[in-house]
């Protein structure tokens, strides 16, 4: 990777010398392009030197488009102008229901105007994302997106708008933008659909008449010239886990990530798919990303790791984007030895403690029999203070708390990598996400946290019942 960075310094030098030459290809070319734009999702580094060096490296491996959180800084746009790299800028709006989008329209319009102001004079800044994960299955979102598109068209007639959607099959707003990008992180649904011959059917294109009518109603000039909302791929990638090991035989290894991209790009950039506007690989470098869930799940998606080293996926993307290589060999590896499920072991250990207490404690057996078999007598005994058993109560409280913690940890481990988790994480304050990340990455800590909360709640509840009972109020345990 160091050799790659060194070799791109020449590209960087030439690009800086050519910054006065601004290509007009984005304004002139037909849409969708005959050859899809080859892109990556990229969060530019804070330093301009690092950002421009990243951009030069991406250009050197055949990247023709980058998708970034907007607004992109001026030096980055200038560098992209000189290289002929298209910059897709996303508005900061994600996972918003249509009703909330209506409430935020004025604020979004103001931010879009700021984004357009900074993009004037840069031919690379010709693509504007109007939202990611917006509920475009709800028709109420469509007029808002159409009005935002009309704003872009009035300011920059050559520019094109898009949104990133999770609702490909149920999308109702394709007619409100120039094209759409499907957000598929780890699912193979997109590749399977492509292989099955869906092609340019309804899965990939919106109705041109619907689109032009929506934009004409919103006041966009030359709406009749739009193409009908082709669908591209906005986030193609598979996570790799730090502790997954190596080899194709294991899931979430660097090699399995590379093979996934090889299979997907072979279809997307082959002859089977037509009218594909752009393909974006998720993502260029490990680190802060566009996805809110990235603060919760520390999966790695980058073609370049956090230390600057190239992953096997880097080689795959370079081969496909430059057109130099389409078949790759990776080590098969050794199957992973099945891990004992410590969730199950801990659960059975908790059940075992209760069983031992039941077998060796006559008082415990009597309490259990009376609670389930004669609840009225048990209730009277508690009210009169005859069945106050501190050890038994403490054992049951701890056991129930641990069991609840085990259940929450097991469900969380599966749920946290779903799209619903990403939506929920985008709704909570960013300051609480690091805490959630620590709990998710440390199941033992999550179990302890949930168990303590459960025990605290029951302690407060039973204390309140006790105080109420002593005050003369009738309580029913």
N, C-alpha and C positions, 0 to 999 in steps of 0.2 A: 504493500500500500504506500510505503514511503517513496518507492520508485515511481508509482503512479502520480503522487503529489508533486514530485520533482519534475516529472515530464510535463505536467500541466502548467508549470510556470511559464513556459514558452507560449502556451495558449493564452494565458492571462496577459502577458506582455503585448502580444499581437492584438488582443481584444481591446486593451486600453488605448492602443494606437488608432483603433478603428472606431472609436466611440462617436465620431462625427458622422459616421455612415449609419443611418437608421433605416433598416429594411422596411418595406411596405408590404411584405408578403401576406401579413395577416389580413390586411384590408383588401387584397387583390384576389386571394385564392378562393376557389369554390368551397362550398361547405355542405356536407362533411368532406374533408380532404380525401383524396384518393388513397393516400398513405396515412394511417392514423398517427397522430402526435404521440411520441413515445416519452412518457413523463414519469416523474417520481413525486411523492409527497415530501415536502421539505420544510422544516422550521429553520430559517436562517439563523446562524450564530449571532451573538450580540456584536462582535467585532466585525467591522466592514472588511478587513483584510481576510479574515477567516471565511466570511460569507462569499466574497468574490472568488476565493480559492476553491471553495466547495462548488460554486457554479462552473468554474473552469474544469474541474474534475468531472462533473456530470456531463458537460459538453463533450469531453474527451471520450466518454464511453457511449456516446450516441443519444444522450437525452436531448429532446427538442422542446420539452415543456416541463415546468415545475408548478406545483400547486402549493401555495403558501397562505398563511393567515395574513389578511390585508390590514393596513396598507403596507405594501413593500416599500422599503426605503429607496430614495433616489439613486444612490450609487449602484444598488442591485439592479434596478430597472435599466440604468445606463449600460451596465455590463451585459445584461440580457439583450438589450437592443443590438449591441455590437456583435454578439454571438448568434443572434437570430433565434434565441430561446424564448418561447412564449411563457408568459407569467400569468397563471390563474390565481386571482386574488379572492379569498373567501371572506365575506362579511362575518363578523363574530355573532352568529346566531345559529344555535344548534338545538335539535330535539325540542322544538316548540310546537305545541298544538295550534291549530288554525285560529282558535279564539284568542290565544295570547298573541299570535302574530298580528291580528287586527289591532290589539291594544298598543303594539310596539311599532306600528307602521310609520308614524311620524319620526320616531327616533331612528329607525332604520333608514328612512329617506335622507335624514340629515347626515348620517354616517356614510351613506352611499355618495352623497355630494362631496364630502371630504375626500373619499377614496378617488372619485373622478378628478377632483382638483389636482391631486398628487400624481395622477396618471397621465395628465395632458402632456403631450410632447414625447411620449414613450410608445413606440409602436409595439413593443413587447407586451405592454399592459393593455391587452385587447380582450381579456376574458375576466368576467366578474361573477363570482359565486354569490347567489342571493340567499343561501341557507344550506345547512347540513342537517338532515334528519327532520326537516319540517314535515308536518303531517300533510303531504300532498295527496293523500287519499281522500281528504276532506275538501270538497269543491270551494269552500269559503276561503281557502288559501290562494286560489288561482287568480282572482282579480288583484290581490295585493302584489303577487309576483309579477303580474302583467304590468301594473303601474310602475314598479321598480325597473322593469325592463324598458318601459317607455322613457323613463328618466335617463337611462344609460344611452338609449338610441338618440335622444335629443342632444346630449352632450357630445357623444362620440359615435357618430353614425356607423363607423366600421367595426365597433366593438360588439362582442357577443356575450350573452348571459347564460347562466346554467344554475342548477342547484344539484346538490348531492342528496340522493333519495334512498331510503330503506324500503320504499313501497313500490318496487318496480312493477309487480303484477297488478297492483291496485292504484297505480298513479293516475290522478285525474287532471294534473296541471301541466302536462307536457306542452300544451299549446301556449303557455305563458312565457316561455323562454326559448332561446335558440336551440339548446340541447340539454340533456340531462346526464348526470354521472351516477352510476349505481355504486352504492357503498357496500361492498362485500369484503369483509376482512379475512375470515378464515373459511367461509362456506365454499363448497365446490358447486353450489347450485348454478352459478353463472357459467362455469366451464361445462357442466353437464348439459345445460340448456343450449349452449353453443354447439356442442358435439351432436346433439340430437337434431340439429337442423332447423332450430327456430329462426336463425338468420335475421333477416330484416323484417320479420313479421311484427305483430302488435307488441311483442315483448321488447322490441328495440326502437320502435318509432311511434311518435304521436301523430295524430291526424293534422295534416297541414292546414286544412280549412279551419279547424277549431283553433289552431294556434294563431293564424293570421287575423281571424275575427276578434280573438281576445286582445291582441296587441292593437288592432285598429280602434277598438273601443277604449283602450287605455291611452290613445293619442300618440302611438309610436309612428314615426314617418316611415314610408316605404314598407309597411307591414306585409304587403303582398309578395315581397321578394324573399321572405323567410322560407326555410327549408322543411320544416315539419318536425323538429325536435328529435334528432337522432340521440341514441343512448350510448354513452361510453362507460368506461370502468374507472371509478374514482379512487378506489383503494383496494388494490389486489395484493394480497399477502397472507402469509401464514406465520404465526408466532414461533419463536424458538425459546425454550426455557433454559435457564442457566445450568440446571442440574439434570438435563435430559440425557447427557452423554453424547455419543457420536454414532453415526451410521444411519442408513436408510431404514433399518429394521425397527428403529425406535421412533416414537412420536415426538414431535416438537424439537428435533435436533436441527442443527444448521444444515445438514444434508437433506433432511426431509423438507425443510423450508425451500431449499434450492430446487428440489425435484418438483414441488408443487408449482413454483413459478415456471419451471421448464415446461410442464404439461399445459399450464394455462396460457403462457405466451405463444406456445406452438399453435394453439387454436386461434387466439385473438389476433396474432400477427400473420396468420396463414391465409390461405385462399378461401377458407370455409366461411368467413365472416365478411360481410360487405357493409359499407356506410358506418363504420365505427369511427367516431371523431377523435377519440383519445383513449389511451390506456395509461393509468397512473399506478405505479408500483408503490406499495406502502412499506417502507419509507426509506429515505436516504440514510439517515444516521440514527443510532440509538440515542434516546434522550427525550426531552420534553416534546410532546406531540400535539396534534390537533384534537385528539380524542380525549374527552374528560375522563374516561375510564382508565387511561394510561397512568393516572395518579393513584389508581387503586391496584391494578394488576401490573406487575413489573415484567411483563413479557417483552421480548426483544423482537423487533420487526426489521431493523435497519440492515441495509446492504453494507454499511460500514459500522463497526462496533464503536463503543464509547471511547476506545483507545486509538481509533483511527485505522484499525486493521480491516482488511477486506474479508467478507464472509463468502462462503461458496455461492450464495445468491448473487453476489456482486458479479461473479464471473458469468453467471447465467444471463443476467440482464445486459451485461456488456456484449455478450455474444449475439443476443437477439436484436438489441438496439443498433449495433453496428452492422448486423447481417453477416458476421464472420463465422458464427458457430450456432448450431441448433440442437446438437446432441451432446450430452455431458455424462461423464462417468463419476460416480461417487462411491465410497466404500460402503459395503453392506452393513458392517458392524456386527456386534454380538447382541442377541436378545437380552432385554433387561430382566433380571431376576425379579419375580413378583415380590412385592413388599407385603409384609404382614399388615393387615388393616388395624392400625392402632386405635381407630375409632371403635371397632368391634371389641377389641381387647379391653379397652377402658370401660365400655358399656357393660361387658360381662363381669368385669371386676367389681363394678358398682352393684350389679345385681347379686354377685356373690357375697358382698358385704351384708346386703339386706337379708339374704338367705341364711347366712351364719347367725346374724342377730335374731332372726325368727326361730332358728333351730335351737339356739342356746338360751334364749330369754323368754321365760314363761310370761312375764308381763307384756312383752311385745306381742306374743301370740294372742293374749287375751284382748289387747287393744285392737288388733286387726280383726279378730272374730266379732267383737262387739260393734266396731265401726261399720262393718259391712252387713252383719247379721242382725244387729239390734241397735240401730242408729239412734233411736229415741233415748234408750238407756245411756248410751255413750254421751249424748248431748247433755243429759242431766248431770252425769258425772263430771263433765268438764265445767259446767256452770257452777257446780257445788265445790269444785276444786279437788275432787277425789282422783282424777285421772291426769294430773299434771306430771308428766314424765319427761324431765329435761333431756335425758340421754336419748330416749326414743324419738322425741321430737327433733332434736338436733340431727340425728342420723337420717331421718326421713327428709329433713330440709336440705341437708348437704347432698343426699343422693338425688333428689329431684332436681336440684340446681345443676349438678354435674351432668345428668341426663339431658336436661334442656340445652346446656352448653354444647354437648356432643352433637345434638340434632341441628342446632344453629350452625355449627362449624361445618358439618357435612353438607348441608344445603348451600351454605355460602360458597364453599369451594367449587360447586357446580354452577351456581347462579351468577357468580361475579364475572364470568366471561361471556355472558349473554348480552344482546343488544339492550334488553330492558335494564340491566345493571348500568350500562353506559348512560342511558336516559336518566335514571335516578341520580347518578353521580353528577350529572350536569346541572341538576336542580339544587344540590346542596352547596353551601358556602365552600369556596376553594380552600379556606383555612382548615376545614375539618377533614379534607381528603387525605393528608398525610397520616392522620390518626387511623383512618379506615384502612389505609395501605398497610400499616404495621399490623393491625389485627388480622387482615386477610392473609398476609404473608406468614403469620405466626399462629397456626390453628390452636396450639396450646394456650397462647395468650388470649385468643378469642374465647375459648372454653372458660378460662378463668374469669374473664371479663363478664361474660353472660351469667355465669354461675354466681358471681358476687352481686350483680344487679338483681338477679332473681331472689337470692337470699336476703338482700337488703329490703326488697319490696315486701316479702313475706314477713320479715321481722317488723317492719313498720305497720303492716296490716294487722298482724296478730296483737301487736302492742296496742293499737287503736281499739281493737275489739275488747281487749282486757280492761283498758281504761273505761270504755263505755259500760262494760259489765259492772265494774266496781262503782260506777256512778249511779247504778240502779236501772240502766237500760237493758232491755231483753235482747240478747244477741243469740243467733243460731249458728253454731260452728258446723 
